[in-house]
Amino acid sequence: MQLTDIDEESLSRLSEGELQELLQAHETLYRAQCRDSIGSYVRSIELPGAPPALSDADKARLAERKVRLDLTVKDDREDEGFDDADDEHLYGHKVDVAEHHELILEAIVGTVEERPIEGPLANGMDGEIADGVMIFCPPGAAKSTYASVAAPSYLLGKYSNFDIIGASYASELAKRFGRRVRHLCKDPGFAQTFETSINEDNQAVDQWSLKNSSSYRAVGIMGGVTGFRANVLIIDDPVAGREEADSDIIREKTWQAYKDDLSTRLKPNGKVVLIQTRWHEDDLAGRLLGETWEGKSGLWRGTDGRLWLVLCLPMVSIHDDDPLGREKGEILWARQEDGTGWFTKKHVEQAKALGERTWGALYQQKPSASDGNIILRKYWRCWPHGKSEIAKDAADPTKDIIETGAYRDVQPPRDLQHVFLCYDTAFEDDEESDYSAMTAWGTFERTIKGRKGEEAKQLNIVMLGAWRAKIDAVDLIDVIKQHVDLFKPDIVCIEKRASGIQLVQEMRRRRFKHTYGNVQVEAWLPPGPPGAKGKRPRAFQTATVMAEGSVWFMPGPTTLAVLKECSAFPNSTYKDWVDTVTMAVLRARNGFQLAIPRDELDEEEEAEREAEELKRRNAPRKLYGSVGGYAQTGRSATNASKPAHGVARRLYGRL
């Protein structure tokens, strides 16, 4: 049965008794509709958060009909704007339930009720049932009021023996959400709809229950939960802000608290709802989604094994398959001429003015901008077309090569003069969360125009492939042997630190070889004084060299992942590939295997260089060592880039 409108003429012919029966029938049907549909439910209640904004006509109609058919839900202000008042000081606020609010509510209830997911949000996994929901929205989008207040009250009332844990970065914020949920459950309309109410002897703000044996528990993420298990775990705002999100220690503690404390308190088939603004690439959502998630909505298998239904709703749509059906560039919850909606173009302009990182993370749910602060994406050149920056209205040849799989047919430069592998290792006891990583490189000569227009040869380097995995020392040796067989390098470079030193010693004992001869194993140490050897100083040195356009990469999914990590540095989740890139560029530059345009000498500088070279050649040799930097090997700076075996090769394989 459905509720239907009755015209005034029909009403006028009803007796007082018949009218009363009609109103009771409509009330019964309406309450049943509210129990069956969370959309109807939220339109029948007033959520706490702001003073009521009902017109006199609204109040008169409500008093006359005795039902709240047109009342909608949600405070349209930022969630943190609620105070810590008691229930009697919390008010409802009349606003419109937007399309993204409906999507959030249906996603949560559908996941709890284990409804199969079909259509675009299934991401090719039609019929699967989600284990959890992730909700990413910009500040002010009302995500918390619907997901942390409206949805829990509905679930607690609809199901008996149903338990919810509400968690946040601080216990006070968790209690605030708990207070608002409790306020809804105390409303007389709630009792009429679900035929249950608050237990008078168990209604503390952080732990209370209903007479249908459902209960709610509010906790801080770091506080732990004991003696309580839940059907649903709702985590709203796992970190407080930018400072906490940028802290490696706090991010790790938050992850451990989720993994060891919160998620273990779920009952069998329990569900998780994670509501947050994306502060950092390595925040809780980032760790659960993994590195390969690209910001799209839909079903996604998380690193914890759960199948997540992700609702990623940036302020300005950036995907063709936006879950709300928005076109690219369309604003979320846009203000309309009739007064509905919330965000305006002015909101967007003000948000963008806060800076690229804030705009990307908080408002677009992309916690690292496309270009980082140090090693910019535009510094790289893609082989063979040489493109770095692609205009928004132009085709991206690199993207086309990847999407079509044509990158497999792209061959590296014909005559690679020197091939070397750079490794950043991590298999110490305190490095369990780190990866061991490798990038493979080759040097080649490129013809360029000199200052006077003449052709000249310039040494460039190209990234041939990359690898990364969590692996122990024994298995790493075997993997390196596979890399040596594939890339046939002249040198394997390993950063000289505790784990790297052990690896260098073992590899030297094994004397790795390939078809071109022996492989030299080099323990590499960053150049410069101790203060200049950190990750950031090395990245700045590398960026200065790369900005000259002499560093290339072979197109492929793995090499593009390296570029992504470098672009996000120092805000990237992992920094292992960044270490190998800085190692490769600085080693090649200091070893005269990488040239930049500024290296070209004018006539006066060339004359000085020749005079200095002649002076070194005629100087008497010292008893120990030599005057010339290359006298020990008999190789000059000019031919230092040539491989020891003197064979120009073509590389036939790469990762």
C-alpha positions as CSV (number, residue, x, y, z in Angstrom):
1,M,0.0,0.0,0.0
2,Q,1.1,3.6,-0.7
3,L,0.2,6.9,0.8
4,T,-2.1,8.9,-1.5
5,D,-3.3,12.5,-1.5
6,I,-7.0,13.1,-0.9
7,D,-8.8,16.1,-2.4
8,E,-10.6,18.6,-0.2
9,E,-14.0,17.7,-1.5
10,S,-13.6,14.0,-0.4
11,L,-12.3,15.1,3.0
12,S,-15.3,17.4,3.6
13,R,-17.7,14.4,3.1
14,L,-16.0,12.4,5.9
15,S,-17.5,12.2,9.4
16,E,-15.3,13.1,12.3
17,G,-14.9,9.4,13.1
18,E,-14.0,8.5,9.5
19,L,-11.5,11.3,9.4
20,Q,-9.9,10.1,12.5
21,E,-9.6,6.5,11.1
22,L,-8.2,7.9,7.9
23,L,-5.5,9.8,9.7
24,Q,-4.6,6.8,11.8
25,A,-4.4,4.6,8.7
26,H,-2.1,7.1,7.0
27,E,0.0,7.4,10.2
28,T,0.4,3.6,10.3
29,L,1.3,3.3,6.6
30,Y,3.7,6.2,6.9
31,R,5.5,4.7,9.9
32,A,5.8,1.4,8.1
33,Q,7.3,3.3,5.1
34,C,9.8,4.9,7.4
35,R,10.8,1.6,8.8
36,D,11.3,0.1,5.3
37,S,13.1,3.1,3.7
38,I,15.8,5.2,5.3
39,G,15.0,7.9,2.9
40,S,11.5,8.2,4.2
41,Y,12.9,7.9,7.8
42,V,15.2,10.9,7.5
43,R,12.4,13.0,6.1
44,S,10.3,12.2,9.1
45,I,12.8,13.4,11.7
46,E,14.7,16.5,12.8
47,L,18.4,16.0,13.3
48,P,20.2,17.9,16.0
49,G,22.6,20.6,15.0
50,A,21.0,24.0,14.4
51,P,17.9,26.0,15.4
52,P,14.8,25.1,13.5
53,A,14.1,27.0,10.4
54,L,10.4,26.3,9.8
55,S,8.1,28.9,8.4
56,D,4.7,29.7,10.1
57,A,3.0,27.9,7.3
58,D,5.1,24.8,7.9
59,K,4.2,24.9,11.6
60,A,0.5,25.3,11.0
61,R,0.5,22.4,8.5
62,L,2.3,20.2,10.9
63,A,0.0,20.9,13.7
64,E,-3.0,20.3,11.5
65,R,-2.0,17.1,9.8
66,K,-0.1,15.8,12.9
67,V,2.5,14.2,10.7
68,R,5.8,15.6,9.4
69,L,5.5,14.6,5.8
70,D,7.6,17.4,4.3
71,L,10.3,17.8,7.0
72,T,13.8,17.0,5.8
73,V,17.0,16.5,7.6
74,K,20.5,17.8,8.1
75,D,22.4,20.7,9.4
76,D,24.0,22.4,6.4
77,R,26.9,23.7,8.4
78,E,30.3,22.0,9.0
79,D,29.9,19.0,11.4
80,E,32.3,20.4,13.9
81,G,29.9,23.3,14.5
82,F,27.8,21.4,16.9
83,D,28.2,22.2,20.6
84,D,28.3,19.8,23.5
85,A,24.9,20.7,24.8
86,D,22.6,18.2,26.4
87,D,19.8,16.7,24.4
88,E,17.2,19.3,25.3
89,H,19.4,22.0,23.7
90,L,19.8,20.2,20.4
91,Y,17.5,21.3,17.6
92,G,16.6,20.0,14.2
93,H,17.1,22.0,11.0
94,K,15.0,21.9,7.8
95,V,17.1,21.5,4.6
96,D,16.8,19.4,1.5
97,V,18.2,15.9,1.4
98,A,20.6,16.1,-1.5
99,E,21.4,13.4,-4.0
100,H,24.7,12.5,-2.5
101,H,23.0,12.2,1.0
102,E,20.6,9.7,-0.5
103,L,23.6,7.8,-2.0
104,I,25.4,7.7,1.3
105,L,22.4,6.4,3.3
106,E,21.5,3.8,0.7
107,A,25.2,2.6,0.6
108,I,25.3,2.1,4.3
109,V,22.0,0.4,4.8
110,G,22.5,-1.7,1.6
111,T,25.8,-2.9,2.9
112,V,24.4,-3.8,6.3
113,E,21.5,-5.6,4.8
114,E,24.0,-7.4,2.4
115,R,22.3,-6.3,-0.8
116,P,24.2,-7.4,-4.0
117,I,25.7,-4.5,-5.9
118,E,24.9,-4.1,-9.6
119,G,25.7,-1.5,-12.2
120,P,28.6,1.0,-12.5
121,L,29.4,0.9,-8.8
122,A,30.1,-2.8,-9.0
123,N,33.2,-2.2,-11.1
124,G,32.7,-5.4,-13.0
125,M,31.9,-7.4,-9.8
126,D,28.1,-7.5,-10.2
127,G,26.3,-9.4,-7.5
128,E,29.0,-9.1,-4.9
129,I,28.3,-7.9,-1.4
130,A,30.4,-5.2,0.2
131,D,32.1,-5.7,3.6
132,G,32.4,-1.9,4.2
133,V,31.7,1.6,2.9
134,M,34.2,4.4,2.5
135,I,32.8,7.9,2.2
136,F,35.1,10.8,1.0
137,C,33.5,14.2,0.7
138,P,34.8,17.8,1.1
139,P,34.3,19.7,4.3
140,G,30.7,21.0,4.7
141,A,29.1,18.3,2.5
142,A,27.1,16.9,5.5
143,K,28.6,13.5,5.3
144,S,28.9,13.0,9.1
145,T,25.3,14.0,9.9
146,Y,23.9,11.4,7.5
147,A,26.5,8.7,8.0
148,S,27.3,9.1,11.7
149,V,23.9,10.3,13.0
150,A,20.9,9.5,10.8
151,A,22.1,6.0,9.6
152,P,23.0,4.7,13.1
153,S,19.7,5.7,14.6
154,Y,17.8,4.0,11.8
155,L,19.7,0.8,12.1
156,L,19.4,0.7,15.9
157,G,15.7,1.1,15.7
158,K,15.0,-1.2,12.8
159,Y,17.0,-4.2,14.1
160,S,16.9,-5.7,17.6
161,N,20.1,-6.9,19.3
162,F,22.0,-4.6,16.9
163,D,25.2,-3.0,18.2
164,I,27.2,-0.1,16.8
165,I,30.6,1.3,17.7
166,G,31.1,5.0,16.8
167,A,34.8,5.9,16.8
168,S,36.7,9.1,16.0
169,Y,40.2,10.6,16.5
170,A,39.1,11.9,20.0
171,S,36.7,10.4,22.5
172,E,34.9,13.8,22.9
173,L,34.1,14.0,19.2
174,A,32.8,10.4,19.3
175,K,30.7,11.3,22.3
176,R,29.3,14.2,20.4
177,F,28.1,11.9,17.6
178,G,26.7,9.5,20.2
179,R,24.8,12.3,21.9
180,R,23.1,13.3,18.6
181,V,22.2,9.7,17.8
182,R,20.8,9.3,21.3
183,H,18.8,12.5,20.9
184,L,17.0,11.0,17.8
185,C,16.3,7.8,19.6
186,K,14.6,9.8,22.4
187,D,12.2,11.5,20.0
188,P,8.5,10.4,20.3
189,G,8.4,9.9,16.6
190,F,11.2,7.4,16.8
191,A,9.3,5.3,19.3
192,Q,6.2,5.4,17.1
193,T,8.1,4.3,14.0
194,F,10.2,1.5,15.5
195,E,8.1,0.7,18.7
196,T,11.2,1.0,20.9
197,S,12.9,3.7,23.0
198,I,15.9,4.5,25.2
199,N,16.6,2.3,28.2
200,E,16.2,4.8,31.1
201,D,18.8,2.9,33.2
202,N,21.4,2.8,30.5
203,Q,21.7,6.1,28.6
204,A,25.2,7.5,29.3
205,V,26.4,9.6,26.4
206,D,29.2,7.2,25.5
207,Q,27.3,4.0,26.1
208,W,23.5,3.5,25.9
209,S,20.9,1.0,24.7
210,L,17.4,0.7,23.5
211,K,14.6,-1.5,24.8
212,N,14.9,-3.7,21.7
213,S,18.4,-4.7,23.1
214,S,20.3,-2.7,20.5
215,S,23.1,-0.5,21.8
216,Y,25.6,2.2,20.9
217,R,29.2,2.7,22.1
218,A,31.3,5.9,21.5
219,V,35.1,5.6,21.7
220,G,38.3,7.4,20.7
221,I,40.4,5.5,18.2
222,M,43.4,5.3,20.5
223,G,41.2,4.5,23.5
224,G,40.6,0.8,22.7
225,V,37.3,-1.1,23.1
226,T,36.9,-4.0,25.5
227,G,33.9,-6.1,26.5
228,F,31.8,-4.9,23.5
229,R,31.3,-6.3,20.1
230,A,29.4,-4.6,17.2
231,N,27.5,-5.3,14.0
232,V,28.8,-2.1,12.5
233,L,31.9,-0.1,13.2
234,I,31.6,3.6,12.2
235,I,34.9,5.6,12.0
236,D,34.4,9.3,11.4
237,D,37.4,11.5,11.1
238,P,40.3,9.1,12.1
239,V,42.7,12.1,12.3
240,A,42.3,15.5,13.6
241,G,43.9,17.6,10.9
242,R,46.9,18.3,8.8
243,E,49.6,18.2,11.5
244,E,48.4,14.8,12.7
245,A,48.0,13.5,9.2
246,D,51.6,14.5,8.3
247,S,53.0,12.6,11.3
248,D,54.3,9.2,10.5
249,I,53.9,8.2,14.1
250,I,50.3,9.2,14.4
251,R,49.4,7.6,11.0
252,E,51.1,4.3,12.2
253,K,49.3,4.4,15.5
254,T,46.0,5.0,13.8
255,W,46.6,2.1,11.5
256,Q,47.5,-0.2,14.4
257,A,44.5,0.9,16.4
258,Y,42.2,0.1,13.5
259,K,43.9,-3.2,12.8
260,D,44.4,-4.5,16.3
261,D,41.7,-2.9,18.4
262,L,38.7,-1.6,16.4
263,S,38.3,-4.1,13.6
264,T,38.7,-7.1,16.0
265,R,35.6,-6.0,17.9
266,L,33.3,-6.8,15.0
267,K,30.9,-9.7,15.1
268,P,31.0,-12.3,12.3
269,N,30.0,-10.5,9.0
270,G,30.3,-7.2,10.8
271,K,30.5,-4.1,8.5
272,V,32.8,-1.0,8.6
273,V,31.9,2.5,7.6
274,L,34.8,4.9,7.2
275,I,33.9,8.6,6.8
276,Q,36.7,11.1,6.2
277,T,38.3,13.8,4.2
278,R,41.5,12.6,2.6
279,W,44.3,14.4,4.4
280,H,47.2,12.3,3.3
281,E,48.1,9.6,0.8
282,D,49.0,7.3,3.7
283,D,46.0,8.0,5.9
284,L,43.7,5.2,7.1
285,A,41.8,5.0,3.9
286,G,45.0,5.2,1.9
287,R,46.4,2.1,3.6
288,L,43.2,0.2,3.2
289,L,42.8,1.0,-0.5
290,G,46.5,0.4,-1.4
291,E,48.7,2.1,-4.0
292,T,46.8,1.0,-7.1
293,W,43.5,2.7,-6.3
294,E,43.1,5.7,-8.6
295,G,40.4,7.7,-6.9
296,K,37.3,6.2,-8.5
297,S,34.1,5.1,-6.8
298,G,32.8,1.6,-6.7
299,L,33.7,-1.8,-5.3
300,W,37.4,-2.2,-4.4
301,R,39.3,-5.0,-2.7
302,G,41.2,-3.5,0.2
303,T,44.6,-4.5,1.6
304,D,42.7,-5.9,4.6
305,G,40.9,-8.4,2.4
306,R,37.5,-6.5,2.7
307,L,35.5,-5.6,-0.3
308,W,34.8,-1.9,0.0
309,L,32.1,0.2,-1.6
310,V,34.0,3.5,-2.1
311,L,32.0,6.7,-2.6
312,C,34.6,9.3,-3.6
313,L,32.8,12.6,-4.1
314,P,35.1,15.5,-4.9
315,M,33.8,19.0,-4.8
316,V,34.4,19.3,-8.5
317,S,33.8,16.2,-10.5
318,I,37.0,14.8,-12.2
319,H,35.9,11.4,-13.4
320,D,33.8,10.3,-16.4
321,D,32.0,7.7,-14.2
322,D,31.1,10.0,-11.3
323,P,28.7,8.1,-9.0
324,L,26.2,11.0,-9.0
325,G,26.3,11.2,-12.8
326,R,28.0,14.6,-12.8
327,E,29.8,15.9,-15.8
328,K,33.5,16.8,-15.4
329,G,33.8,20.2,-13.7
330,E,30.3,20.0,-12.1
331,I,30.1,21.1,-8.4
332,L,28.9,18.8,-5.7
333,W,25.6,19.9,-4.0
334,A,25.6,23.0,-6.2
335,R,23.4,25.9,-5.1
336,Q,20.3,26.2,-7.3
337,E,18.1,29.1,-8.2
338,D,15.3,27.8,-5.9
339,G,17.6,28.0,-2.9
340,T,18.4,24.3,-2.6
341,G,21.9,23.0,-2.6
342,W,24.9,24.5,-0.7
343,F,28.2,24.9,-2.6
344,T,28.7,27.8,-5.0
345,K,31.4,28.9,-7.4
346,K,32.6,31.2,-4.7
347,H,33.1,28.2,-2.4
348,V,35.2,26.5,-5.0
349,E,37.3,29.7,-5.7
350,Q,38.0,30.1,-2.0
351,A,38.9,26.5,-1.6
352,K,41.4,26.6,-4.5
353,A,42.9,29.7,-3.0
354,L,44.0,27.7,0.1
355,G,46.7,26.1,-2.0
356,E,47.2,23.1,-4.3
357,R,47.8,20.6,-1.6
358,T,44.8,21.6,0.5
359,W,42.5,21.8,-2.5
360,G,43.6,18.4,-3.8
361,A,43.4,16.6,-0.5
362,L,40.5,18.1,1.4
363,Y,38.2,19.1,-1.5
364,Q,39.1,16.8,-4.4
365,Q,40.0,13.7,-2.2
366,K,43.4,13.5,-4.0
367,P,45.8,13.8,-1.0
368,S,48.9,14.3,-3.2
369,A,48.8,16.8,-6.0
370,S,49.7,15.7,-9.6
371,D,52.9,17.6,-9.2
372,G,54.8,17.4,-5.9
373,N,56.9,20.1,-4.4
374,I,60.4,18.8,-5.4
375,I,60.7,16.3,-8.3
376,L,58.0,17.6,-10.6
377,R,56.3,15.4,-13.2
378,K,57.3,17.8,-16.0
379,Y,61.0,17.1,-15.3
380,W,60.6,13.6,-16.8
381,R,60.7,12.9,-20.5
382,C,58.9,9.9,-22.0
383,W,60.7,7.8,-24.5
384,P,60.5,8.2,-27.5
385,H,58.2,11.2,-28.0
386,G,59.8,13.3,-25.3
387,K,56.6,14.7,-23.9
388,S,56.5,15.8,-20.3
389,E,53.6,18.2,-19.8
390,I,50.4,17.5,-21.7
391,A,47.9,20.3,-22.3
392,K,44.4,19.6,-20.9
393,D,42.9,19.7,-24.4
394,A,45.6,17.6,-26.0
395,A,46.0,13.9,-26.3
396,D,48.5,12.3,-23.9
397,P,50.7,10.0,-25.9
398,T,52.0,8.3,-22.8
399,K,48.5,7.6,-21.5
400,D,47.5,6.2,-24.9
401,I,50.5,3.9,-25.0
402,I,49.7,2.6,-21.5
403,E,46.0,2.1,-22.1
404,T,46.4,0.3,-25.4
405,G,49.2,-1.9,-24.2
406,A,51.5,-0.5,-26.9
407,Y,54.2,0.2,-24.4
408,R,55.3,-3.4,-24.8
409,D,56.4,-2.6,-28.4
410,V,58.4,0.5,-27.4
411,Q,62.1,-0.2,-27.6
412,P,64.7,1.7,-25.6
413,P,67.5,3.8,-27.2
414,R,69.4,1.6,-29.7
415,D,72.9,1.8,-28.3
416,L,72.9,1.9,-24.5
417,Q,76.4,2.6,-23.4
418,H,76.1,1.8,-19.7
419,V,73.4,-0.1,-17.8
420,F,73.1,0.0,-14.0
421,L,70.6,-1.1,-11.4
422,C,69.9,1.0,-8.3
423,Y,68.5,-0.7,-5.1
424,D,67.1,0.6,-1.9
425,T,66.9,-2.4,0.5
426,A,64.8,-2.9,3.6
427,F,65.0,-6.2,5.4
428,E,66.0,-5.2,8.9
429,D,63.9,-6.0,11.9
430,D,62.7,-2.4,12.2
431,E,61.9,-2.1,8.5
432,E,59.1,-4.6,8.2
433,S,56.7,-2.0,6.7
434,D,59.2,-0.9,4.1
435,Y,59.8,-2.2,0.6
436,S,62.9,-3.1,-1.2
437,A,62.9,-1.3,-4.5
438,M,64.9,-1.2,-7.7
439,T,65.0,1.0,-10.8
440,A,67.0,0.0,-13.9
441,W,68.8,2.7,-16.0
442,G,70.8,3.1,-19.2
443,T,72.9,5.9,-20.6
444,F,72.8,6.9,-24.2
445,E,74.0,9.6,-26.5
446,R,71.4,12.1,-27.9
447,T,72.1,14.5,-30.7
448,I,71.3,18.1,-29.8
449,K,71.9,21.6,-31.2
450,G,74.9,23.4,-29.8
451,R,75.1,27.1,-29.0
452,K,76.2,27.9,-32.5
453,G,73.6,25.6,-34.1
454,E,76.1,22.8,-34.7
455,E,75.1,19.2,-33.8
456,A,76.6,17.8,-30.6
457,K,76.3,14.6,-28.6
458,Q,74.8,14.7,-25.1
459,L,74.7,11.9,-22.6
460,N,71.2,11.2,-21.2
461,I,69.9,8.5,-18.9
462,V,66.6,6.5,-19.3
463,M,64.7,4.5,-16.7
464,L,64.2,1.1,-18.3
465,G,62.1,-0.6,-15.6
466,A,61.3,-0.8,-11.9
467,W,60.5,-3.3,-9.2
468,R,59.4,-3.2,-5.6
469,A,58.4,-5.8,-3.0
470,K,58.5,-6.7,0.7
471,I,61.1,-9.4,0.8
472,D,63.7,-10.9,3.1
473,A,67.5,-11.0,2.4
474,V,67.7,-14.5,1.1
475,D,65.0,-14.0,-1.5
476,L,66.3,-10.6,-2.4
477,I,69.6,-12.2,-3.6
478,D,67.6,-14.5,-6.0
479,V,65.5,-11.6,-7.3
480,I,68.6,-9.5,-8.0
481,K,70.0,-12.4,-10.0
482,Q,66.8,-12.4,-12.1
483,H,67.2,-8.7,-12.6
484,V,70.8,-9.1,-13.7
485,D,69.8,-11.8,-16.2
486,L,67.1,-9.5,-17.6
487,F,68.8,-6.2,-17.8
488,K,72.5,-7.3,-18.1
489,P,73.9,-4.4,-16.2
490,D,77.5,-3.2,-15.9
491,I,77.0,-2.2,-12.2
492,V,74.6,-3.0,-9.4
493,C,74.4,-0.1,-7.0
494,I,73.2,-0.6,-3.5
495,E,72.8,2.2,-0.9
496,K,75.5,1.9,1.7
497,R,73.6,1.4,5.0
498,A,73.1,-1.5,7.4
499,S,71.0,-3.8,5.2
500,G,72.7,-2.7,2.1
501,I,76.2,-3.4,3.3
502,Q,75.3,-7.0,4.1
503,L,73.8,-7.4,0.6
504,V,76.9,-6.0,-1.1
505,Q,79.2,-8.4,0.7
506,E,77.1,-11.4,-0.2
507,M,76.8,-10.4,-3.8
508,R,80.5,-9.9,-4.1
509,R,81.1,-13.4,-2.8
510,R,78.7,-14.8,-5.4
511,R,80.4,-12.9,-8.3
512,F,77.4,-12.3,-10.4
513,K,77.9,-12.6,-14.2
514,H,75.9,-12.4,-17.4
515,T,76.6,-12.8,-21.1
516,Y,78.6,-9.6,-21.3
517,G,80.9,-10.5,-18.3
518,N,81.1,-9.8,-14.6
519,V,78.8,-7.5,-12.8
520,Q,80.4,-4.9,-10.6
521,V,78.7,-4.5,-7.2
522,E,78.9,-0.9,-5.8
523,A,78.1,0.3,-2.3
524,W,76.8,3.7,-3.1
525,L,77.0,6.6,-0.6
526,P,75.3,9.9,-1.2
527,P,77.8,12.7,-2.0
528,G,78.3,15.7,0.2
529,P,78.5,16.3,3.9
530,P,76.3,14.4,6.4
531,G,73.6,17.1,6.5
532,A,73.2,16.9,2.7
533,K,72.6,13.2,2.6
534,G,69.0,13.1,3.8
535,K,66.1,12.3,1.5
536,R,65.0,15.9,0.9
537,P,68.4,17.3,0.2
538,R,69.0,14.5,-2.3
539,A,65.7,15.1,-3.9
540,F,66.4,18.8,-4.4
541,Q,69.8,18.0,-5.9
542,T,68.1,15.5,-8.3
543,A,65.4,17.9,-9.3
544,T,68.0,20.5,-10.2
545,V,69.6,18.1,-12.7
546,M,66.3,16.6,-14.0
547,A,64.9,20.1,-14.7
548,E,67.4,20.3,-17.6
549,G,65.5,17.6,-19.5
550,S,68.2,14.9,-19.7
551,V,66.3,12.2,-17.7
552,W,63.9,9.9,-19.6
553,F,61.6,6.9,-18.8
554,M,60.3,4.0,-20.8
555,P,56.5,4.0,-20.7
556,G,54.8,1.3,-18.7
557,P,52.6,0.8,-15.6
558,T,55.5,0.3,-13.2
559,T,57.6,3.2,-14.4
560,L,54.6,5.5,-14.2
561,A,54.1,4.3,-10.6
562,V,57.7,5.5,-10.0
563,L,56.9,8.9,-11.5
564,K,53.7,9.1,-9.3
565,E,55.7,8.4,-6.1
566,C,58.4,10.9,-7.0
567,S,55.8,13.6,-7.8
568,A,54.1,13.1,-4.4
569,F,57.4,13.2,-2.5
570,P,57.8,14.2,0.4
571,N,54.1,13.5,1.0
572,S,54.1,10.1,-0.7
573,T,53.2,7.0,1.3
574,Y,56.4,5.2,0.3
575,K,59.7,6.7,-0.7
576,D,61.7,3.6,-1.8
577,W,61.6,4.4,-5.5
578,V,62.4,8.0,-4.8
579,D,65.6,6.8,-3.1
580,T,66.6,4.8,-6.2
581,V,65.9,7.6,-8.6
582,T,68.0,10.1,-6.6
583,M,70.7,7.5,-6.4
584,A,70.6,7.0,-10.2
585,V,70.6,10.6,-11.2
586,L,73.3,11.8,-8.7
587,R,75.5,8.8,-9.5
588,A,75.2,9.3,-13.2
589,R,75.8,13.0,-12.9
590,N,78.8,12.7,-10.6
591,G,80.2,9.9,-12.8
592,F,80.1,12.0,-16.0
593,Q,77.3,9.8,-17.4
594,L,74.7,12.5,-17.5
595,A,75.1,15.8,-19.2
596,I,72.9,18.9,-19.2
597,P,72.8,21.9,-21.6
598,R,74.8,24.1,-19.2
599,D,77.7,21.7,-19.5
600,E,78.6,23.0,-23.0
601,L,81.7,25.2,-22.8
602,D,82.3,28.4,-24.6
603,E,85.6,29.0,-26.5
604,E,87.4,30.5,-23.5
605,E,86.2,27.7,-21.2
606,E,87.2,25.1,-23.7
607,A,90.7,26.5,-24.0
608,E,91.0,26.5,-20.2
609,R,89.8,22.9,-20.0
610,E,92.4,21.8,-22.7
611,A,95.2,23.6,-20.9
612,E,94.2,22.0,-17.6
613,E,94.1,18.6,-19.2
614,L,97.5,19.0,-20.8
615,K,98.9,20.1,-17.5
616,R,97.6,17.0,-15.8
617,R,99.0,14.7,-18.4
618,N,102.5,16.3,-18.1
619,A,102.5,16.3,-14.3
620,P,104.8,13.8,-12.6
621,R,103.0,10.8,-11.0
622,K,102.8,10.5,-7.3
623,L,104.1,7.4,-5.5
624,Y,100.6,6.5,-4.3
625,G,97.6,7.0,-6.5
626,S,97.6,9.5,-9.4
627,V,97.1,13.1,-10.2
628,G,94.3,12.4,-12.8
629,G,91.1,11.1,-11.5
630,Y,91.0,8.3,-14.1
631,A,94.7,7.4,-14.2
632,Q,94.2,4.2,-12.3
633,T,91.9,2.7,-14.9
634,G,93.4,4.3,-17.9
635,R,90.0,5.8,-18.8
636,S,89.6,9.5,-19.3
637,A,86.6,11.6,-18.3
638,T,85.5,11.6,-21.9
639,N,85.2,7.8,-22.2
640,A,84.3,7.1,-18.6
641,S,80.7,6.5,-19.6
642,K,81.7,3.6,-21.8
643,P,81.2,0.1,-20.4
644,A,84.3,-1.8,-19.5
645,H,83.7,-4.5,-22.1
646,G,83.3,-1.8,-24.8
647,V,80.3,-3.4,-26.4
648,A,77.3,-1.2,-27.5
649,R,74.2,-3.2,-26.8
650,R,70.5,-3.1,-27.3
651,L,68.3,-4.0,-24.3
652,Y,65.7,-6.6,-25.2
653,G,63.9,-6.9,-21.9
654,R,62.7,-4.8,-19.0
655,L,60.2,-5.1,-16.1
